[in-house]
Amino acid sequence: MMTNCAAPGALPCGNDGMVCPSDSKCAANQNICIYTSCGNANVDPGEVCDDGNIIDGDGCSADCKSREGCGDGIVNKGNGEVCDDGNNTNGDGCSKNCRSVEVCGNNVVDPGETCDDGNRKSNDGCKADCSSKEECGNGTLDDHLTINPEVCDDGNTINNDGCSNNCASNEACGNGAVDKGEQCDDDNESNNDGCLSGPRGVNDIGICTLAFCGDGYVREDAEDGYPGEIEACDGNGRGKGGATKVCNDNCTKVQAGINGGPAGCGDGSVNDALGEECDNGVDNGTYNNSCSAQCTLSGVLVCGDGIPTAPEVCDDGKNVGAYGKCSAGCNALAPYCGDKKKDATVNGVAIDESCDDGDANSDKYSFESHCNAECSGLAPYCGDNTRQKPQEKCDDGPQEGYNKCKNDCSGKDRYCGDGKVEPNGVENCDNGTNDGSYGPASCTDNCLTYGPSCGDSAITNDEECDDGDDTVRDSKAGDDEYNGPQYGGCTENCKLGSYCGDGDVQKTSGGERCDLGNVNAGDIPIWDRPLECHDDCSGYCGDSIINNKLSDSLDDFEGCDKGTPEYNDDNVIISGNGFDNKACRADCSVCGDGIKDDELDKLDDKLHNETCDVGDDNGEWAQNKADSCNLTCDGPAGYCGDGRKEEGKEQCDKGTNGDSTCTAGCKTKTTP
């Protein structure tokens, strides 16, 4: 420390004017102030050395505690130490020269390390654990490499010693590398793909050789990059190739025989295991083929074998061209019965054919004339004027017409009884039986007169009516009201038509909404009602339609209709007519319908005690008591004589009118 003014107690040091503070001293061999004993050139207690300075790297450390030697237990960084474990032994975490902590990645190649590039990464020339320089031939398997990983490393770069010179192959079949002596290597031990990689087979085929049909192994995988195709079979499938009873030598399975041949015969492959002598495929057994249908060289089909075979027209074995025989080339028949030619002579020999219809020649009966099987005359046929039983019912030759035999000889043509009316007045009717019995198409046995039927205007058999029918056959029948489907008349089957009172509701034809027939409504229990139907079948009390037409029967008149009453288990009306008698009683009467109802209701057994009912005028004032009725129909409303003067209607009303002051018409009398 340099200063011009020294504090009290300051100590000058050296000749350069340096002065040390009073609490310090001058170093013995260094121009510096020291605050401890280290640096005074005396080895004081606690010091192992003191060279008069506080500088590291000169044999005594700056704190005087170390002689700066590796193994003293003090890390002397000034000497380049990175550690000091108090000894000079390697392999204990600090090297014997104290310059390495002995870990991979410290950029120091320590004992046991092959390299150390200052990191813990592989693929950079030094493995992450410093055990290999990552090069082939160093004796270390570097299979961790991302590029060209090693599969072996035998410490050299020589081939054919179990490890290739690039350390990429262990030189064994199935390792994926095509080594010396191998045709292929697909990195597996399968014998069912494009490269045989498994143990040697019975045929002593080497491993890692290309697969082929006949190697005795069934190729199941086409495997890209390898010649050949997938096989259906191959020998015995266990290394022995060649044909077997189930596999051809072209590695196809033995199939069912064709053209009637045994199994395998016809597949085009000669299989000696099946005893085949030949196999021309689908042509086996065909005409003039060298191989039979049995895959034998014998039994082939040729002209002269006596077996007609396409394209042969014939083959009788001799083929000399005589009448009815085959020509020498098996390609044509000599003249014969059935060739459609009436032959006289053949090769100078007289042939007496009277006819020849070819394939139609037959001794069998036919509807048309034809030659018999011997070409000596005609066979029986319809039209030969001779009845052939049982085929014909008649045969009068080529004649035809009314009451004659049909062209097909199946019976008479157009006759009385055939069910068809012969026109032009020959027949008037014909129903087939013609027995005169009752029916719509009745006819007598002469086919000229009709029998009884519905529509003839005469009631016969079980007819209920018959109004005739001018549209059929009798233009004089009927009275212009013919049988038909009309409502209330006679039907087309001569039965009474539908009508109101027949018990059937005719909604469409008659417009009926109900029809109880002749049933007595009073006999039906209350719980089965509604039971009444209006006389004209137009409806009934309970159909929700008010019938206010005054018909012959006053019972049909309805003042209201709220629908069919519904009863509970106690036979009490719970809805519909009768539920609210003020709105509508069970018998469709109501106060205000204009009919005084003082009778017992047939549907709810209640007495309707109406004393009056003037309809819409109920509740209105009336001149006469008989024309007056209140809104409940149990008494009169206002009227002349009730003792109450109705303003605007009466001039007076004393009840007992007719005196000197009020007339019987409720008008005030005037004095003359």
Steps between C-alpha positions, in 0.01 A plus 500: 500500500657831392431817699673835565352556840563227756253447780624474854664162554544436128790283396712588191590201285774479240657776302207585278325707764231243589360539851290232673225581753565453864295177511711336224858409425728502201545164316860376517547429131213685337416868479160455668338549838403181689245476780599152624831333568494331158754679283746599774744221392461325838306173535265594776256273679225388259727538199677221313717743305571873457709625210451871584214565258136419449526368144370156385698271275849564641524199730308661786139595468380857557350396838820319610301182563632291208827429336293467179570130442240248368398272781511753781119511521484863389380594152773728371332656200807707436681178417215386271342265756128435467488264795722369782386206711820480702660220299655432162279203401280471189145365496381658823330809360818704468787407270850451636610834345195679647401628156184288446195408704495173301151534339406453130442833333771699678715511183771295674561138397505335840602142573231263366391751236574455134418862420356815658385785277359712778133394463269208567365456146537212256536506120778764514810277503483423871224296658291666771668283769853564358543125438543511121623721221205369295704339223490152351791280609542636850356188659205687647147437361366840404141393426376836628611693192223669306695461178638154415450344843731209563367145535843370599859618566776243532783755529601489133372593155538158334217306328409129542596482866147528644485877466516691174763768440238775548357342818155493329461121486573204720529306174208263594185420297202699627689806607359713214837539325587305187841358600745305291350175376140617554247567219272700729442590863159640608578527872277208611509124536187425292504252212157618377602823329734608219820402683561162665651593833429203724690170549596296197218293354488138391613606153811652662412846367735754658373761739467860377426379147220635278169311529374310195218260414637159594698609805254308718379804692162670431559864416229696681650850476578658160761722674583799283840491332515121467408307184217248493138497616289368786456122482196288579729212602859374451593134534441377850531854638791395723791534264436224247380622160338318211147378431285334767145373497379840616756730336617524137863563413404853386396578860124498433260291704345191348143589401191294428516331161323643196324331208429206732869443584651415840633760745777711350433387145426806285713760680766488226775368727617139466511369857694173517404458865141456376605261224423745219650419159395831346292808575393744229274698732142566400561328165542159665254251357396728213486377145837411344687611815810296592397477868186330626262633762680265745842657421611182327644462149244231421124546460519814285199588280547455121288417194448123493489437874124439473423793730339799325684801640485863387587609240408158364156470346508126550734211584386138472849356514492381136394822321449345152221736380222236464126599534445629850872472582788747549735630231874427505593840648240485778378834369171396339237226495419314182135533385270377778142511620481836675712709265188674359571352158283236337779264398462249213848345480828520696823378338289313240284331763123566473349678801121506522418819701143627455559810714764665719425791734843499662502539877119501498492132392322307773252221559333708770155655452501872412245769418681561172589246231861373501709210377542195716835392642572258212420755225251243365184708542311751717457453874151544657391866522195718560315534171562152360122426544582225750446561870812421697422412860557638753653805332195594292135548589402514137655506151290563190784600275572854390139619551411775745201718592191501726446161663818361329828373654757762595826530314685358801262203526422591861123502446224655296544858386216750573205299622198543732643443845847651445407803710534740208198653324525434126412825318269571209198340671651153514481514881330749737672375814755243614626463858667166448251291700179636339272319746247782535588553869460838667789740450621820335610308190231232503450317172303197382651202323427630152704818556205697361283581806592649837431357846373699801730765651509821697408783262231323303224700685358179647554418869627140501721274709598686823465852353349767728429732208569539127459830318657368179807617317472651153877498466516121467281294271127574542417837348138475620574415864452733792320827555786746445625442860756230442698296750803698622690612805268794580401568865152384589441285190569152359871405475679344205471156665122541542519560875341795674749786507610689807242730668443689824384237746703204376739526796805587283632855494526602132725806525589528130198382305225606744663776701406320823670580830325222695262210441361287786271299274189376681668483843283636781708776659332450833645149529862624503654563847587858591874430497485380137338819372489720280223282373266710288532578133290754319231361272695610192831351635656846484636482857423443864489680830865495609666553161580865590284620206173680588204362301245780509292378207137427586443153347205267531629396840538776756752277680756575227503871582803614704538823686868435566767228463825499704604150397447148630471485881783329684422321827712413799485170686191624686319572170525874562555718193841665516512667154289561190123533490349499848817611678366857526121494452494874470712469187359175362310211655586136427211473248622812311226719638563833671307782642466740207448249222131599472363164612353459847679197641321358804572130438750257652840514320565151355877540532556635852166404661443861606162673478511822298251724683453764233171684537563706190752560217450763232854461357692819431220707660567349845550781748318754281171678592194356327153624455350170612611276783494196269765666285724596791782292649801581716860400426477183712176379339337446837256793488389797301702817450327836491156513340185701500322399818800428724432814705825667394486785253755441223624839388459555130278194474210568733307809606378323810495157666304426817518123465119478489460723202171581335357745750409858446858624498710233320388285213569130456764603248675711767397833353363791701126567461396854423181662644254617233 
